[in-house]
Amino acid sequence: MYCSQDFYDKYSESYQKTHGGLSYNSQYLQNTVEGSQGRLKLVPLANKADSKFIHISTKKNMLYGYDNMSDVESIEVERFAPFVLTYVATMFFGVQFESIDKSCLKVVELATV
């Protein structure tokens, strides 16, 4: 379950308030959704800040790509001050879903309160 950090924090806080007295609840942060037998993991992403959508997908359905073969990418190391190195990189990177079929991806819009 790919969500914002805010949603993750609220889920953990709510879980702690409602299940704080359970003997197996030994930590504040919850990495899995209750009742999923550990199969549905909460994954907060920085780029989903202020997003009103949660994406539920398998890891296999998440794709990433980068260009490591062309001469367009470059990495340079510069020295602008003593004992300080600056790395300058021109790189290409992208992510997407392999399939948006309902068997592979579920998109949930959060209600605004």
PyMOL commands that set and color helices and strands:
alter all, ss='L'
color gray80, all
select helices_A, chain A and resi 5-19+46-48+59-61
alter helices_A, ss='H'
color red, helices_A
select strands_A, chain A and resi 2-3+43-44+53-57+62-66+74-81+84-90+93-97+105-109
alter strands_A, ss='S'
color yellow, strands_A
deselect
rebuild
show_as cartoon
